[in-house]
Amino acid sequence: MSESSKIKVLRIEPYKAPVITEISSSLESLQHEVEGYIECVYPFEDQVGLVVNEEGKLNCMELNRALRDSSGEIYDIIAGPFIVIGLTDDSFCGLTDAQIEKYSKLFEEPEVFVRIDGKIHVLPLKQAVS
């Protein structure tokens, strides 16, 4: 595979900071990154998507990051590793430097999820272990 056929993405694993990596945009490569079947979700207005493991929660993968609405309320939690990837009109593409900076900051702090009185609470990893 030539260098020009690779795209730059952010890989985000549970308990770890985001990592900039270059991958192929092939189905096999995307499945490898998320450790299973892929699903792409589009929670942001930017031209980016989150490629997640379609069965992450069903397979009891480690909870990774919370997705929040505009008021900061959690509406979903991603289970397992995922990637932030750029989007074109009909395909995936690499992230721009500005997108890498924005989403590295957004997902910078690993999170820990705790159930208390039937409600899930999210703590930044640093706070949870200090």
C-alpha positions as CSV (number, residue, x, y, z in Angstrom):
1,M,0.0,0.0,0.0
2,S,1.4,3.4,-0.9
3,E,1.7,6.2,1.5
4,S,-0.8,8.3,-0.6
5,S,-3.5,5.7,0.0
6,K,-3.4,6.3,3.8
7,I,-5.6,8.8,5.7
8,K,-4.9,10.5,9.0
9,V,-7.4,9.8,11.8
10,L,-7.7,9.9,15.6
11,R,-7.8,6.6,17.3
12,I,-9.4,6.7,20.8
13,E,-9.2,3.8,23.2
14,P,-10.7,3.4,26.6
15,Y,-8.5,5.0,29.4
16,K,-6.1,6.5,26.8
17,A,-5.6,9.9,25.2
18,P,-6.3,10.2,21.4
19,V,-3.6,9.0,19.1
20,I,-3.1,10.4,15.6
21,T,-2.6,7.5,13.2
22,E,-2.5,6.8,9.5
23,I,-4.7,4.0,8.1
24,S,-6.2,2.7,4.9
25,S,-9.8,3.7,4.5
26,S,-10.7,0.1,3.5
27,L,-13.4,-1.8,5.3
28,E,-10.8,-4.3,6.7
29,S,-8.7,-1.5,8.1
30,L,-11.6,0.2,9.7
31,Q,-12.8,-3.1,11.2
32,H,-9.3,-3.7,12.6
33,E,-9.2,-0.2,14.2
34,V,-12.5,-0.8,16.1
35,E,-12.0,-4.5,16.7
36,G,-15.2,-5.7,14.9
37,Y,-18.0,-4.7,12.6
38,I,-18.2,-0.9,12.0
39,E,-20.9,1.6,12.3
40,C,-20.4,5.3,11.6
41,V,-22.2,7.9,13.7
42,Y,-22.4,11.6,13.0
43,P,-22.9,13.5,16.2
44,F,-21.2,16.7,15.1
45,E,-21.9,19.4,12.5
46,D,-18.4,19.2,11.2
47,Q,-17.5,16.9,8.2
48,V,-16.3,14.2,10.6
49,G,-17.8,10.8,11.7
50,L,-17.1,8.4,14.5
51,V,-16.4,4.9,13.3
52,V,-17.4,2.7,16.2
53,N,-17.8,-1.0,16.9
54,E,-21.4,-1.8,15.9
55,E,-21.6,-4.5,18.6
56,G,-19.4,-2.8,21.2
57,K,-22.1,-2.6,23.9
58,L,-23.5,-6.1,23.1
59,N,-20.0,-7.6,23.4
60,C,-19.4,-5.8,26.7
61,M,-16.4,-3.9,25.5
62,E,-14.9,-1.3,27.9
63,L,-16.9,1.9,28.0
64,N,-14.8,4.6,26.3
65,R,-16.3,8.1,26.0
66,A,-19.6,9.8,26.5
67,L,-21.4,11.7,23.8
68,R,-23.1,14.9,25.0
69,D,-25.8,17.1,23.5
70,S,-25.4,20.9,23.2
71,S,-26.4,21.4,26.9
72,G,-23.7,18.9,28.1
73,E,-26.2,16.1,28.9
74,I,-25.0,12.5,28.0
75,Y,-27.1,10.9,25.4
76,D,-24.9,7.9,24.5
77,I,-21.7,6.2,25.5
78,I,-19.3,4.6,23.0
79,A,-18.0,1.1,24.0
80,G,-14.7,-0.1,22.7
81,P,-12.1,1.8,20.6
82,F,-13.3,4.2,17.9
83,I,-11.8,6.5,15.3
84,V,-12.6,10.1,14.4
85,I,-12.5,10.2,10.6
86,G,-13.0,12.9,7.9
87,L,-16.0,12.8,5.5
88,T,-16.5,13.8,1.9
89,D,-19.8,13.8,0.1
90,D,-19.7,10.0,-0.3
91,S,-16.7,8.6,1.4
92,F,-14.2,8.8,4.2
93,C,-11.1,11.0,4.1
94,G,-8.3,12.1,6.4
95,L,-8.8,14.7,9.1
96,T,-7.5,18.3,8.6
97,D,-5.0,19.7,11.1
98,A,-7.8,21.8,12.6
99,Q,-10.1,18.8,13.0
100,I,-7.3,16.8,14.7
101,E,-6.7,19.7,17.1
102,K,-10.4,20.1,17.9
103,Y,-11.2,16.4,18.4
104,S,-8.0,15.7,20.2
105,K,-9.0,18.3,22.8
106,L,-12.7,17.1,22.9
107,F,-11.7,13.5,23.6
108,E,-8.4,14.3,25.4
109,E,-9.5,13.2,28.9
110,P,-10.2,9.5,29.3
111,E,-13.5,8.8,31.2
112,V,-14.6,6.4,33.9
113,F,-18.3,5.3,34.1
114,V,-19.9,4.5,37.5
115,R,-23.4,3.5,38.2
116,I,-24.8,5.0,41.4
117,D,-28.5,4.6,42.3
118,G,-29.4,3.4,38.8
119,K,-27.8,6.4,37.1
120,I,-24.5,6.4,35.2
121,H,-22.0,9.0,36.3
122,V,-19.0,10.0,34.2
123,L,-15.7,11.1,35.8
124,P,-12.5,12.2,34.1
125,L,-10.0,9.5,34.6
126,K,-7.6,11.8,36.5
127,Q,-10.3,12.7,39.0
128,A,-11.4,9.0,39.4
129,V,-7.9,7.8,40.4
130,S,-6.7,10.8,42.5
